[in-house]
């Protein structure tokens, strides 16, 4: 069965055929899609915030960089209108991660592959989605999403590997500015390396290693720093856990002595609140950094990651 967000995305792409004669005009069709604003012509277009941020760090002011996903929108549910897809065909380069956003995956068929960079391999998506979720999530829930957990940017080392690939591609495509891209990539990777060291030190001695989150976006972070993640809603932020799954996660919280349930910024908090209320645990916030808004605990990736570290240290009793 095709999920509602994916069905809407496919419908939007089908509309390209209906607007075929006009699709290259931004006014050809109108939509209230979740896609970001701004012209894609001559720009580097990225699919969502972590890729946009990395690319901006690497390009500096040398190239315009846009994102398909608006701030505050859930990137998993992105819908693309015909003009969004048409804009991709005018982009200098399109950077995305296959398997994360179904609408973007489908749209890539419309784009010249010589101007596309898929970073999924560089991200080393080795953590199966089934292992990132909780036992209560059904097989059908997994079938609607990638076979692998896509949240690579929450592991600074994986994010650095992706940054290096982006930097190398930009240097290849724009050799006149290659030295700038290389220097900026090195600087960004150095910041990520320092951040990795902060997390490793900050989470090295914790009372609890059990991480209970609204949805299982933190698998790579948990794996990197020796934590054990349990997502209430599994890998899909829109999947609703069954009563049995809620009981199972609540039992785990009591058995393991978990004192903090981590909710998120772009996910409905009611299930996290339910578990917290039934177990006596407190609520805290972890941001999967799929987008930055005025509600984010920082103005960019690094500030929000350090806010996440402080929340983890407090919630897990780290010294």
Secondary structure, 3 states (H helix, E strand, C coil): CCCHHHHHHHHHHHHHHHCCCCCCCCCCCCCCCCECCCCCCCCEEECCHHHHHHHHHHHCCCCCEEECECCCCCHHHCCCCHHHHHHHCCCCEEEECCCCCHHHHHHHHHCCHHHEEECCCCCCCCCEHHHHCCCCCCHHHHHCCCCECCCHHHCHHHHHHHHHHHHHHHHHHCHHHHHHHHHHHHHHHHHHHHHHHHHHHHCCCECCCEEEECCCCCHHHHHHCCCEEEECCCCCCCCCCCHHHHHHHHHHHHHHCCCEEEECCCCCCHHHHHHHHHHCCEEEECCCCCCCCCCCCCCCHHHHHHHHHHHHHHHHCEC
